[in-house]
């Protein structure tokens, strides 16, 4: 968990690359999506990319009550 003032973010690790993270803030339904949600083509052939982990991360995010995405 990352706490910034009165906001508490849960850390999610998408699958490409493994060191990338997303931060979800439950109270506001906001997510700082890192590279899991963005406007552009899917880049799944970069070094350390893991398409299966990426799909699993999307499934995890799909279950969250997200209302705002910051890509």
PDB file of N, CA, C, O and CB in Angstrom:
ATOM      1  N   UNK A   1       0.843  -1.173   0.000  1.00  0.00           N
ATOM      2  CA  UNK A   1       0.000   0.000   0.000  1.00  0.00           C
ATOM      3  C   UNK A   1       0.891   1.240   0.000  1.00  0.00           C
ATOM      4  O   UNK A   1       1.936   1.276   0.650  1.00  0.00           O
ATOM      5  CB  UNK A   1      -0.961  -0.004   1.219  1.00  0.00           C
ATOM      6  N   UNK A   2       0.454   2.249  -0.741  1.00  0.00           N
ATOM      7  CA  UNK A   2       1.132   3.541  -0.789  1.00  0.00           C
ATOM      8  C   UNK A   2       0.148   4.577  -0.263  1.00  0.00           C
ATOM      9  O   UNK A   2      -0.963   4.701  -0.778  1.00  0.00           O
ATOM     10  CB  UNK A   2       1.625   3.894  -2.250  1.00  0.00           C
ATOM     11  N   UNK A   3       0.558   5.325   0.766  1.00  0.00           N
ATOM     12  CA  UNK A   3      -0.306   6.336   1.361  1.00  0.00           C
ATOM     13  C   UNK A   3       0.246   7.720   1.025  1.00  0.00           C
ATOM     14  O   UNK A   3       1.406   8.030   1.294  1.00  0.00           O
ATOM     15  CB  UNK A   3      -0.417   6.140   2.904  1.00  0.00           C
ATOM     16  N   UNK A   4      -0.615   8.538   0.432  1.00  0.00           N
ATOM     17  CA  UNK A   4      -0.265   9.916   0.104  1.00  0.00           C
ATOM     18  C   UNK A   4      -1.330  10.822   0.703  1.00  0.00           C
ATOM     19  O   UNK A   4      -2.424  10.953   0.154  1.00  0.00           O
ATOM     20  CB  UNK A   4      -0.145  10.128  -1.446  1.00  0.00           C
ATOM     21  N   UNK A   5      -1.014  11.437   1.813  1.00  0.00           N
ATOM     22  CA  UNK A   5      -2.003  12.275   2.487  1.00  0.00           C
ATOM     23  C   UNK A   5      -3.176  11.438   2.933  1.00  0.00           C
ATOM     24  O   UNK A   5      -3.008  10.478   3.684  1.00  0.00           O
ATOM     25  CB  UNK A   5      -2.476  13.406   1.573  1.00  0.00           C
ATOM     26  N   UNK A   6      -4.371  11.793   2.478  1.00  0.00           N
ATOM     27  CA  UNK A   6      -5.565  11.030   2.861  1.00  0.00           C
ATOM     28  C   UNK A   6      -5.958   9.977   1.824  1.00  0.00           C
ATOM     29  O   UNK A   6      -7.044   9.404   1.907  1.00  0.00           O
ATOM     30  CB  UNK A   6      -6.728  11.976   3.080  1.00  0.00           C
ATOM     31  N   UNK A   7      -5.089   9.719   0.857  1.00  0.00           N
ATOM     32  CA  UNK A   7      -5.346   8.697  -0.159  1.00  0.00           C
ATOM     33  C   UNK A   7      -4.485   7.468   0.092  1.00  0.00           C
ATOM     34  O   UNK A   7      -3.296   7.586   0.389  1.00  0.00           O
ATOM     35  CB  UNK A   7      -5.079   9.254  -1.569  1.00  0.00           C
ATOM     36  N   UNK A   8      -5.079   6.299  -0.025  1.00  0.00           N
ATOM     37  CA  UNK A   8      -4.358   5.035   0.137  1.00  0.00           C
ATOM     38  C   UNK A   8      -4.496   4.228  -1.145  1.00  0.00           C
ATOM     39  O   UNK A   8      -5.606   3.892  -1.559  1.00  0.00           O
ATOM     40  CB  UNK A   8      -4.894   4.227   1.363  1.00  0.00           C
ATOM     41  N   UNK A   9      -3.373   3.921  -1.766  1.00  0.00           N
ATOM     42  CA  UNK A   9      -3.353   3.207  -3.033  1.00  0.00           C
ATOM     43  C   UNK A   9      -2.921   1.769  -2.838  1.00  0.00           C
ATOM     44  O   UNK A   9      -1.920   1.501  -2.174  1.00  0.00           O
ATOM     45  CB  UNK A   9      -2.432   3.900  -4.020  1.00  0.00           C
ATOM     46  N   UNK A  10      -3.677   0.834  -3.418  1.00  0.00           N
ATOM     47  CA  UNK A  10      -3.263  -0.560  -3.464  1.00  0.00           C
ATOM     48  C   UNK A  10      -2.369  -0.709  -4.685  1.00  0.00           C
ATOM     49  O   UNK A  10      -2.644  -0.122  -5.732  1.00  0.00           O
ATOM     50  CB  UNK A  10      -4.499  -1.541  -3.519  1.00  0.00           C
ATOM     51  N   UNK A  11      -1.315  -1.480  -4.561  1.00  0.00           N
ATOM     52  CA  UNK A  11      -0.371  -1.679  -5.651  1.00  0.00           C
ATOM     53  C   UNK A  11      -0.738  -2.947  -6.417  1.00  0.00           C
ATOM     54  O   UNK A  11      -0.930  -4.009  -5.825  1.00  0.00           O
ATOM     55  CB  UNK A  11       1.081  -1.760  -5.115  1.00  0.00           C
ATOM     56  N   UNK A  12      -0.832  -2.825  -7.740  1.00  0.00           N
ATOM     57  CA  UNK A  12      -1.067  -3.967  -8.613  1.00  0.00           C
ATOM     58  C   UNK A  12       0.088  -4.067  -9.585  1.00  0.00           C
ATOM     59  O   UNK A  12       0.576  -3.050 -10.079  1.00  0.00           O
ATOM     60  CB  UNK A  12      -2.422  -3.842  -9.366  1.00  0.00           C
ATOM     61  N   UNK A  13       0.527  -5.272  -9.864  1.00  0.00           N
ATOM     62  CA  UNK A  13       1.640  -5.478 -10.784  1.00  0.00           C
ATOM     63  C   UNK A  13       1.135  -6.127 -12.051  1.00  0.00           C
ATOM     64  O   UNK A  13       0.879  -7.330 -12.081  1.00  0.00           O
ATOM     65  CB  UNK A  13       2.741  -6.337 -10.139  1.00  0.00           C
ATOM     66  N   UNK A  14       0.990  -5.327 -13.111  1.00  0.00           N
ATOM     67  CA  UNK A  14       0.633  -5.922 -14.389  1.00  0.00           C
ATOM     68  C   UNK A  14       1.767  -6.774 -14.932  1.00  0.00           C
ATOM     69  O   UNK A  14       2.840  -6.834 -14.331  1.00  0.00           O
ATOM     70  CB  UNK A  14       0.262  -4.841 -15.393  1.00  0.00           C
ATOM     71  N   UNK A  15       1.547  -7.421 -16.043  1.00  0.00           N
ATOM     72  CA  UNK A  15       2.510  -8.392 -16.516  1.00  0.00           C
ATOM     73  C   UNK A  15       3.541  -7.951 -17.514  1.00  0.00           C
ATOM     74  O   UNK A  15       4.411  -8.750 -17.861  1.00  0.00           O
ATOM     75  CB  UNK A  15       1.814  -9.459 -17.075  1.00  0.00           C
ATOM     76  N   UNK A  16       3.501  -6.729 -17.999  1.00  0.00           N
ATOM     77  CA  UNK A  16       4.516  -6.409 -18.997  1.00  0.00           C
ATOM     78  C   UNK A  16       4.998  -4.975 -18.863  1.00  0.00           C
ATOM     79  O   UNK A  16       4.230  -4.066 -19.179  1.00  0.00           O
ATOM     80  CB  UNK A  16       3.972  -6.643 -20.394  1.00  0.00           C
ATOM     81  N   UNK A  17       6.163  -4.724 -18.437  1.00  0.00           N
ATOM     82  CA  UNK A  17       7.138  -5.663 -17.864  1.00  0.00           C
ATOM     83  C   UNK A  17       6.814  -5.921 -16.397  1.00  0.00           C
ATOM     84  O   UNK A  17       6.015  -5.192 -15.810  1.00  0.00           O
ATOM     85  CB  UNK A  17       8.583  -5.114 -18.008  1.00  0.00           C
ATOM     86  N   UNK A  18       7.412  -6.933 -15.797  1.00  0.00           N
ATOM     87  CA  UNK A  18       7.060  -7.324 -14.426  1.00  0.00           C
ATOM     88  C   UNK A  18       7.268  -6.223 -13.393  1.00  0.00           C
ATOM     89  O   UNK A  18       6.594  -6.227 -12.363  1.00  0.00           O
ATOM     90  CB  UNK A  18       7.862  -8.519 -14.028  1.00  0.00           C
ATOM     91  N   UNK A  19       8.175  -5.285 -13.633  1.00  0.00           N
ATOM     92  CA  UNK A  19       8.439  -4.233 -12.653  1.00  0.00           C
ATOM     93  C   UNK A  19       7.424  -3.099 -12.708  1.00  0.00           C
ATOM     94  O   UNK A  19       7.428  -2.239 -11.827  1.00  0.00           O
ATOM     95  CB  UNK A  19       9.819  -3.679 -12.862  1.00  0.00           C
ATOM     96  N   UNK A  20       6.564  -3.070 -13.706  1.00  0.00           N
ATOM     97  CA  UNK A  20       5.554  -2.018 -13.791  1.00  0.00           C
ATOM     98  C   UNK A  20       4.486  -2.235 -12.729  1.00  0.00           C
ATOM     99  O   UNK A  20       4.184  -3.364 -12.343  1.00  0.00           O
ATOM    100  CB  UNK A  20       4.918  -1.982 -15.196  1.00  0.00           C
ATOM    101  N   UNK A  21       3.925  -1.127 -12.268  1.00  0.00           N
ATOM    102  CA  UNK A  21       2.849  -1.233 -11.291  1.00  0.00           C
ATOM    103  C   UNK A  21       1.685  -0.354 -11.716  1.00  0.00           C
ATOM    104  O   UNK A  21       1.827   0.553 -12.536  1.00  0.00           O
ATOM    105  CB  UNK A  21       3.341  -0.840  -9.884  1.00  0.00           C
ATOM    106  N   UNK A  22       0.548  -0.647 -11.141  1.00  0.00           N
ATOM    107  CA  UNK A  22      -0.626   0.202 -11.211  1.00  0.00           C
ATOM    108  C   UNK A  22      -1.024   0.502  -9.779  1.00  0.00           C
ATOM    109  O   UNK A  22      -0.785  -0.308  -8.883  1.00  0.00           O
ATOM    110  CB  UNK A  22      -1.798  -0.473 -12.018  1.00  0.00           C
ATOM    111  N   UNK A  23      -1.627   1.653  -9.558  1.00  0.00           N
ATOM    112  CA  UNK A  23      -2.051   2.038  -8.214  1.00  0.00           C
ATOM    113  C   UNK A  23      -3.550   2.301  -8.222  1.00  0.00           C
ATOM    114  O   UNK A  23      -4.039   3.112  -9.008  1.00  0.00           O
ATOM    115  CB  UNK A  23      -1.275   3.290  -7.717  1.00  0.00           C
ATOM    116  N   UNK A  24      -4.287   1.606  -7.335  1.00  0.00           N
ATOM    117  CA  UNK A  24      -5.741   1.753  -7.248  1.00  0.00           C
ATOM    118  C   UNK A  24      -6.109   2.393  -5.927  1.00  0.00           C
ATOM    119  O   UNK A  24      -5.639   1.973  -4.870  1.00  0.00           O
ATOM    120  CB  UNK A  24      -6.450   0.390  -7.404  1.00  0.00           C
ATOM    121  N   UNK A  25      -6.959   3.418  -5.991  1.00  0.00           N
ATOM    122  CA  UNK A  25      -7.418   4.120  -4.796  1.00  0.00           C
ATOM    123  C   UNK A  25      -8.907   3.822  -4.617  1.00  0.00           C
ATOM    124  O   UNK A  25      -9.748   4.310  -5.372  1.00  0.00           O
ATOM    125  CB  UNK A  25      -7.155   5.668  -4.902  1.00  0.00           C
ATOM    126  N   UNK A  26      -9.209   3.018  -3.611  1.00  0.00           N
ATOM    127  CA  UNK A  26     -10.564   2.489  -3.391  1.00  0.00           C
ATOM    128  C   UNK A  26     -11.597   3.591  -3.179  1.00  0.00           C
ATOM    129  O   UNK A  26     -12.673   3.540  -3.774  1.00  0.00           O
ATOM    130  CB  UNK A  26     -10.568   1.558  -2.193  1.00  0.00           C
ATOM    131  N   UNK A  27     -11.297   4.572  -2.356  1.00  0.00           N
ATOM    132  CA  UNK A  27     -12.297   5.581  -1.991  1.00  0.00           C
ATOM    133  C   UNK A  27     -12.785   6.387  -3.192  1.00  0.00           C
ATOM    134  O   UNK A  27     -13.960   6.749  -3.256  1.00  0.00           O
ATOM    135  CB  UNK A  27     -11.723   6.522  -0.953  1.00  0.00           C
ATOM    136  N   UNK A  28     -11.908   6.668  -4.131  1.00  0.00           N
ATOM    137  CA  UNK A  28     -12.294   7.458  -5.301  1.00  0.00           C
ATOM    138  C   UNK A  28     -12.535   6.606  -6.540  1.00  0.00           C
ATOM    139  O   UNK A  28     -13.069   7.099  -7.533  1.00  0.00           O
ATOM    140  CB  UNK A  28     -11.231   8.482  -5.598  1.00  0.00           C
ATOM    141  N   UNK A  29     -12.147   5.331  -6.494  1.00  0.00           N
ATOM    142  CA  UNK A  29     -12.281   4.459  -7.657  1.00  0.00           C
ATOM    143  C   UNK A  29     -11.289   4.805  -8.754  1.00  0.00           C
ATOM    144  O   UNK A  29     -11.495   4.472  -9.921  1.00  0.00           O
ATOM    145  CB  UNK A  29     -13.684   4.535  -8.202  1.00  0.00           C
ATOM    146  N   UNK A  30     -10.211   5.477  -8.369  1.00  0.00           N
ATOM    147  CA  UNK A  30      -9.208   5.918  -9.352  1.00  0.00           C
ATOM    148  C   UNK A  30      -8.077   4.910  -9.472  1.00  0.00           C
ATOM    149  O   UNK A  30      -7.667   4.294  -8.488  1.00  0.00           O
ATOM    150  CB  UNK A  30      -8.642   7.291  -8.967  1.00  0.00           C
ATOM    151  N   UNK A  31      -7.582   4.754 -10.691  1.00  0.00           N
ATOM    152  CA  UNK A  31      -6.412   3.915 -10.906  1.00  0.00           C
ATOM    153  C   UNK A  31      -5.386   4.694 -11.719  1.00  0.00           C
ATOM    154  O   UNK A  31      -5.712   5.315 -12.731  1.00  0.00           O
ATOM    155  CB  UNK A  31      -6.798   2.592 -11.620  1.00  0.00           C
ATOM    156  N   UNK A  32      -4.154   4.647 -11.259  1.00  0.00           N
ATOM    157  CA  UNK A  32      -3.003   5.122 -12.019  1.00  0.00           C
ATOM    158  C   UNK A  32      -2.494   3.866 -12.696  1.00  0.00           C
ATOM    159  O   UNK A  32      -1.832   3.042 -12.065  1.00  0.00           O
ATOM    160  CB  UNK A  32      -1.882   5.843 -11.101  1.00  0.00           C
ATOM    161  N   UNK A  33      -2.794   3.714 -13.966  1.00  0.00           N
ATOM    162  CA  UNK A  33      -2.725   2.399 -14.594  1.00  0.00           C
ATOM    163  C   UNK A  33      -1.350   1.944 -15.055  1.00  0.00           C
ATOM    164  O   UNK A  33      -1.186   0.780 -15.422  1.00  0.00           O
ATOM    165  CB  UNK A  33      -3.615   2.382 -15.736  1.00  0.00           C
ATOM    166  N   UNK A  34      -0.363   2.821 -15.047  1.00  0.00           N
ATOM    167  CA  UNK A  34       0.920   2.387 -15.585  1.00  0.00           C
ATOM    168  C   UNK A  34       0.740   1.940 -17.025  1.00  0.00           C
ATOM    169  O   UNK A  34       0.041   2.599 -17.795  1.00  0.00           O
ATOM    170  CB  UNK A  34       1.522   1.249 -14.731  1.00  0.00           C
ATOM    171  N   UNK A  35       1.357   0.837 -17.395  1.00  0.00           N
ATOM    172  CA  UNK A  35       1.271   0.410 -18.800  1.00  0.00           C
ATOM    173  C   UNK A  35       0.203  -0.650 -19.058  1.00  0.00           C
ATOM    174  O   UNK A  35       0.189  -1.260 -20.127  1.00  0.00           O
ATOM    175  CB  UNK A  35       2.604  -0.122 -19.247  1.00  0.00           C
ATOM    176  N   UNK A  36      -0.699  -0.881 -18.086  1.00  0.00           N
ATOM    177  CA  UNK A  36      -1.722  -1.893 -18.346  1.00  0.00           C
ATOM    178  C   UNK A  36      -2.909  -1.321 -19.119  1.00  0.00           C
ATOM    179  O   UNK A  36      -3.563  -2.048 -19.866  1.00  0.00           O
ATOM    180  CB  UNK A  36      -2.204  -2.497 -17.035  1.00  0.00           C
ATOM    181  N   UNK A  37      -3.197  -0.027 -18.950  1.00  0.00           N
ATOM    182  CA  UNK A  37      -4.276   0.621 -19.690  1.00  0.00           C
ATOM    183  C   UNK A  37      -3.695   1.891 -20.305  1.00  0.00           C
ATOM    184  O   UNK A  37      -3.213   2.775 -19.598  1.00  0.00           O
ATOM    185  CB  UNK A  37      -5.519   0.941 -18.760  1.00  0.00           C
ATOM    186  N   UNK A  38      -3.748   1.965 -21.624  1.00  0.00           N
ATOM    187  CA  UNK A  38      -3.231   3.140 -22.313  1.00  0.00           C
ATOM    188  C   UNK A  38      -3.852   3.205 -23.703  1.00  0.00           C
ATOM    189  O   UNK A  38      -4.412   2.225 -24.192  1.00  0.00           O
ATOM    190  CB  UNK A  38      -1.678   3.104 -22.398  1.00  0.00           C
ATOM    191  N   UNK A  39      -3.746   4.346 -24.316  1.00  0.00           N
ATOM    192  CA  UNK A  39      -4.292   4.553 -25.653  1.00  0.00           C
ATOM    193  C   UNK A  39      -3.192   4.275 -26.669  1.00  0.00           C
ATOM    194  O   UNK A  39      -2.270   5.076 -26.822  1.00  0.00           O
ATOM    195  CB  UNK A  39      -4.858   6.003 -25.818  1.00  0.00           C
ATOM    196  N   UNK A  40      -3.282   3.170 -27.348  1.00  0.00           N
ATOM    197  CA  UNK A  40      -2.287   2.813 -28.345  1.00  0.00           C
ATOM    198  C   UNK A  40      -2.269   1.312 -28.553  1.00  0.00           C
ATOM    199  O   UNK A  40      -3.001   0.579 -27.889  1.00  0.00           O
ATOM    200  CB  UNK A  40      -0.902   3.312 -27.932  1.00  0.00           C
ATOM    201  N   UNK A  41      -1.440   0.857 -29.467  1.00  0.00           N
ATOM    202  CA  UNK A  41      -1.371  -0.577 -29.743  1.00  0.00           C
ATOM    203  C   UNK A  41      -0.720  -1.340 -28.590  1.00  0.00           C
ATOM    204  O   UNK A  41       0.131  -0.805 -27.880  1.00  0.00           O
ATOM    205  CB  UNK A  41      -0.597  -0.827 -31.036  1.00  0.00           C
ATOM    206  N   UNK A  42      -1.125  -2.572 -28.418  1.00  0.00           N
ATOM    207  CA  UNK A  42      -0.540  -3.428 -27.399  1.00  0.00           C
ATOM    208  C   UNK A  42       0.877  -3.801 -27.808  1.00  0.00           C
ATOM    209  O   UNK A  42       1.104  -4.319 -28.902  1.00  0.00           O
ATOM    210  CB  UNK A  42      -1.400  -4.694 -27.180  1.00  0.00           C
ATOM    211  N   UNK A  43       1.818  -3.537 -26.928  1.00  0.00           N
ATOM    212  CA  UNK A  43       3.209  -3.902 -27.174  1.00  0.00           C
ATOM    213  C   UNK A  43       3.511  -5.097 -26.273  1.00  0.00           C
ATOM    214  O   UNK A  43       3.792  -4.931 -25.086  1.00  0.00           O
ATOM    215  CB  UNK A  43       4.199  -2.690 -26.896  1.00  0.00           C
ATOM    216  N   UNK A  44       3.453  -6.287 -26.837  1.00  0.00           N
ATOM    217  CA  UNK A  44       3.663  -7.483 -26.022  1.00  0.00           C
ATOM    218  C   UNK A  44       4.924  -8.242 -26.423  1.00  0.00           C
ATOM    219  O   UNK A  44       5.119  -9.388 -26.016  1.00  0.00           O
ATOM    220  CB  UNK A  44       2.461  -8.399 -26.129  1.00  0.00           C
ATOM    221  N   UNK A  45       5.771  -7.610 -27.211  1.00  0.00           N
ATOM    222  CA  UNK A  45       7.000  -8.287 -27.601  1.00  0.00           C
ATOM    223  C   UNK A  45       8.251  -7.589 -27.063  1.00  0.00           C
ATOM    224  O   UNK A  45       9.363  -7.875 -27.505  1.00  0.00           O
ATOM    225  CB  UNK A  45       7.075  -8.380 -29.105  1.00  0.00           C
ATOM    226  N   UNK A  46       8.069  -6.680 -26.116  1.00  0.00           N
ATOM    227  CA  UNK A  46       9.212  -6.007 -25.494  1.00  0.00           C
ATOM    228  C   UNK A  46       9.918  -6.982 -24.546  1.00  0.00           C
ATOM    229  O   UNK A  46       9.348  -7.992 -24.132  1.00  0.00           O
ATOM    230  CB  UNK A  46       8.756  -4.722 -24.728  1.00  0.00           C
ATOM    231  N   UNK A  47      11.147  -6.660 -24.220  1.00  0.00           N
ATOM    232  CA  UNK A  47      11.942  -7.490 -23.312  1.00  0.00           C
ATOM    233  C   UNK A  47      11.172  -7.705 -22.010  1.00  0.00           C
ATOM    234  O   UNK A  47      10.662  -6.745 -21.433  1.00  0.00           O
ATOM    235  CB  UNK A  47      13.325  -6.833 -23.028  1.00  0.00           C
ATOM    236  N   UNK A  48      11.084  -8.910 -21.555  1.00  0.00           N
ATOM    237  CA  UNK A  48      10.389  -9.321 -20.321  1.00  0.00           C
ATOM    238  C   UNK A  48       8.872  -9.249 -20.428  1.00  0.00           C
ATOM    239  O   UNK A  48       8.193  -9.393 -19.410  1.00  0.00           O
ATOM    240  CB  UNK A  48      10.841  -8.459 -19.171  1.00  0.00           C
ATOM    241  N   UNK A  49       8.313  -9.035 -21.607  1.00  0.00           N
ATOM    242  CA  UNK A  49       6.859  -9.036 -21.736  1.00  0.00           C
ATOM    243  C   UNK A  49       6.312 -10.419 -21.433  1.00  0.00           C
ATOM    244  O   UNK A  49       6.939 -11.432 -21.745  1.00  0.00           O
ATOM    245  CB  UNK A  49       6.433  -8.587 -23.144  1.00  0.00           C
ATOM    246  N   UNK A  50       5.143 -10.450 -20.826  1.00  0.00           N
ATOM    247  CA  UNK A  50       4.501 -11.714 -20.490  1.00  0.00           C
ATOM    248  C   UNK A  50       3.009 -11.574 -20.800  1.00  0.00           C
ATOM    249  O   UNK A  50       2.238 -11.148 -19.940  1.00  0.00           O
ATOM    250  CB  UNK A  50       4.742 -12.098 -18.981  1.00  0.00           C
ATOM    251  N   UNK A  51       2.594 -11.931 -22.022  1.00  0.00           N
ATOM    252  CA  UNK A  51       1.192 -11.753 -22.408  1.00  0.00           C
ATOM    253  C   UNK A  51       0.199 -12.453 -21.478  1.00  0.00           C
ATOM    254  O   UNK A  51      -0.878 -11.913 -21.227  1.00  0.00           O
ATOM    255  CB  UNK A  51       0.995 -12.258 -23.805  1.00  0.00           C
ATOM    256  N   UNK A  52       0.525 -13.621 -20.967  1.00  0.00           N
ATOM    257  CA  UNK A  52      -0.385 -14.324 -20.061  1.00  0.00           C
ATOM    258  C   UNK A  52      -0.561 -13.552 -18.752  1.00  0.00           C
ATOM    259  O   UNK A  52      -1.672 -13.466 -18.230  1.00  0.00           O
ATOM    260  CB  UNK A  52       0.137 -15.742 -19.771  1.00  0.00           C
ATOM    261  N   UNK A  53       0.518 -12.995 -18.225  1.00  0.00           N
ATOM    262  CA  UNK A  53       0.432 -12.189 -17.005  1.00  0.00           C
ATOM    263  C   UNK A  53      -0.353 -10.905 -17.267  1.00  0.00           C
ATOM    264  O   UNK A  53      -1.084 -10.431 -16.397  1.00  0.00           O
ATOM    265  CB  UNK A  53       1.844 -11.854 -16.474  1.00  0.00           C
ATOM    266  N   UNK A  54      -0.201 -10.349 -18.457  1.00  0.00           N
ATOM    267  CA  UNK A  54      -0.947  -9.143 -18.828  1.00  0.00           C
ATOM    268  C   UNK A  54      -2.451  -9.427 -18.824  1.00  0.00           C
ATOM    269  O   UNK A  54      -3.233  -8.644 -18.284  1.00  0.00           O
ATOM    270  CB  UNK A  54      -0.499  -8.632 -20.222  1.00  0.00           C
ATOM    271  N   UNK A  55      -2.849 -10.543 -19.424  1.00  0.00           N
ATOM    272  CA  UNK A  55      -4.262 -10.923 -19.440  1.00  0.00           C
ATOM    273  C   UNK A  55      -4.767 -11.149 -18.019  1.00  0.00           C
ATOM    274  O   UNK A  55      -5.873 -10.722 -17.686  1.00  0.00           O
ATOM    275  CB  UNK A  55      -4.475 -12.193 -20.293  1.00  0.00           C
ATOM    276  N   UNK A  56      -3.982 -11.808 -17.179  1.00  0.00           N
ATOM    277  CA  UNK A  56      -4.377 -12.036 -15.784  1.00  0.00           C
ATOM    278  C   UNK A  56      -4.543 -10.712 -15.045  1.00  0.00           C
ATOM    279  O   UNK A  56      -5.466 -10.562 -14.244  1.00  0.00           O
ATOM    280  CB  UNK A  56      -3.337 -12.916 -15.064  1.00  0.00           C
ATOM    281  N   UNK A  57      -3.659  -9.755 -15.306  1.00  0.00           N
ATOM    282  CA  UNK A  57      -3.763  -8.442 -14.669  1.00  0.00           C
ATOM    283  C   UNK A  57      -5.033  -7.722 -15.115  1.00  0.00           C
ATOM    284  O   UNK A  57      -5.696  -7.076 -14.304  1.00  0.00           O
ATOM    285  CB  UNK A  57      -2.527  -7.588 -14.994  1.00  0.00           C
ATOM    286  N   UNK A  58      -5.376  -7.828 -16.402  1.00  0.00           N
ATOM    287  CA  UNK A  58      -6.615  -7.220 -16.887  1.00  0.00           C
ATOM    288  C   UNK A  58      -7.834  -7.843 -16.219  1.00  0.00           C
ATOM    289  O   UNK A  58      -8.794  -7.143 -15.898  1.00  0.00           O
ATOM    290  CB  UNK A  58      -6.719  -7.364 -18.405  1.00  0.00           C
ATOM    291  N   UNK A  59      -7.800  -9.149 -16.011  1.00  0.00           N
ATOM    292  CA  UNK A  59      -8.902  -9.826 -15.314  1.00  0.00           C
ATOM    293  C   UNK A  59      -9.029  -9.311 -13.881  1.00  0.00           C
ATOM    294  O   UNK A  59     -10.140  -9.122 -13.385  1.00  0.00           O
ATOM    295  CB  UNK A  59      -8.686 -11.358 -15.313  1.00  0.00           C
ATOM    296  N   UNK A  60      -7.907  -9.087 -13.220  1.00  0.00           N
ATOM    297  CA  UNK A  60      -7.914  -8.541 -11.862  1.00  0.00           C
ATOM    298  C   UNK A  60      -8.530  -7.146 -11.860  1.00  0.00           C
ATOM    299  O   UNK A  60      -9.388  -6.844 -11.031  1.00  0.00           O
ATOM    300  CB  UNK A  60      -6.481  -8.499 -11.281  1.00  0.00           C
ATOM    301  N   UNK A  61      -8.094  -6.300 -12.782  1.00  0.00           N
ATOM    302  CA  UNK A  61      -8.622  -4.941 -12.844  1.00  0.00           C
ATOM    303  C   UNK A  61     -10.107  -4.925 -13.177  1.00  0.00           C
ATOM    304  O   UNK A  61     -10.845  -4.057 -12.711  1.00  0.00           O
ATOM    305  CB  UNK A  61      -7.856  -4.130 -13.871  1.00  0.00           C
ATOM    306  N   UNK A  62     -10.530  -5.866 -13.965  1.00  0.00           N
ATOM    307  CA  UNK A  62     -11.943  -5.939 -14.353  1.00  0.00           C
ATOM    308  C   UNK A  62     -12.868  -6.119 -13.150  1.00  0.00           C
ATOM    309  O   UNK A  62     -14.026  -5.704 -13.186  1.00  0.00           O
ATOM    310  CB  UNK A  62     -12.154  -7.083 -15.332  1.00  0.00           C
ATOM    311  N   UNK A  63     -12.363  -6.728 -12.102  1.00  0.00           N
ATOM    312  CA  UNK A  63     -13.169  -6.974 -10.897  1.00  0.00           C
ATOM    313  C   UNK A  63     -13.170  -5.789  -9.932  1.00  0.00           C
ATOM    314  O   UNK A  63     -13.923  -5.796  -8.959  1.00  0.00           O
ATOM    315  CB  UNK A  63     -12.657  -8.208 -10.177  1.00  0.00           C
ATOM    316  N   UNK A  64     -12.347  -4.779 -10.179  1.00  0.00           N
ATOM    317  CA  UNK A  64     -12.275  -3.626  -9.285  1.00  0.00           C
ATOM    318  C   UNK A  64     -13.336  -2.588  -9.650  1.00  0.00           C
ATOM    319  O   UNK A  64     -13.707  -2.458 -10.817  1.00  0.00           O
ATOM    320  CB  UNK A  64     -10.875  -2.994  -9.337  1.00  0.00           C
ATOM    321  N   UNK A  65     -13.823  -1.851  -8.651  1.00  0.00           N
ATOM    322  CA  UNK A  65     -14.810  -0.792  -8.935  1.00  0.00           C
ATOM    323  C   UNK A  65     -14.122   0.484  -9.434  1.00  0.00           C
ATOM    324  O   UNK A  65     -14.112   1.499  -8.737  1.00  0.00           O
ATOM    325  CB  UNK A  65     -15.645  -0.480  -7.669  1.00  0.00           C
ATOM    326  N   UNK A  66     -13.556   0.430 -10.627  1.00  0.00           N
ATOM    327  CA  UNK A  66     -12.813   1.556 -11.171  1.00  0.00           C
ATOM    328  C   UNK A  66     -13.782   2.537 -11.836  1.00  0.00           C
ATOM    329  O   UNK A  66     -14.631   2.140 -12.634  1.00  0.00           O
ATOM    330  CB  UNK A  66     -11.741   1.070 -12.181  1.00  0.00           C
ATOM    331  N   UNK A  67     -13.643   3.821 -11.497  1.00  0.00           N
ATOM    332  CA  UNK A  67     -14.476   4.839 -12.139  1.00  0.00           C
ATOM    333  C   UNK A  67     -13.638   5.864 -12.903  1.00  0.00           C
ATOM    334  O   UNK A  67     -14.147   6.527 -13.806  1.00  0.00           O
ATOM    335  CB  UNK A  67     -15.332   5.547 -11.096  1.00  0.00           C
ATOM    336  N   UNK A  68     -12.366   5.998 -12.553  1.00  0.00           N
ATOM    337  CA  UNK A  68     -11.477   6.955 -13.215  1.00  0.00           C
ATOM    338  C   UNK A  68     -10.163   6.265 -13.532  1.00  0.00           C
ATOM    339  O   UNK A  68      -9.566   5.642 -12.654  1.00  0.00           O
ATOM    340  CB  UNK A  68     -11.239   8.216 -12.330  1.00  0.00           C
ATOM    341  N   UNK A  69      -9.700   6.367 -14.782  1.00  0.00           N
ATOM    342  CA  UNK A  69      -8.425   5.778 -15.185  1.00  0.00           C
ATOM    343  C   UNK A  69      -7.492   6.916 -15.564  1.00  0.00           C
ATOM    344  O   UNK A  69      -7.825   7.769 -16.387  1.00  0.00           O
ATOM    345  CB  UNK A  69      -8.603   4.766 -16.374  1.00  0.00           C
ATOM    346  N   UNK A  70      -6.315   6.912 -14.947  1.00  0.00           N
ATOM    347  CA  UNK A  70      -5.231   7.832 -15.327  1.00  0.00           C
ATOM    348  C   UNK A  70      -4.161   6.965 -15.955  1.00  0.00           C
ATOM    349  O   UNK A  70      -3.426   6.266 -15.258  1.00  0.00           O
ATOM    350  CB  UNK A  70      -4.666   8.664 -14.082  1.00  0.00           C
ATOM    351  N   UNK A  71      -4.074   7.015 -17.294  1.00  0.00           N
ATOM    352  CA  UNK A  71      -3.143   6.166 -18.020  1.00  0.00           C
ATOM    353  C   UNK A  71      -1.726   6.693 -17.990  1.00  0.00           C
ATOM    354  O   UNK A  71      -0.827   6.078 -18.563  1.00  0.00           O
ATOM    355  CB  UNK A  71      -3.587   6.015 -19.435  1.00  0.00           C
TER     356      UNK A  71
END
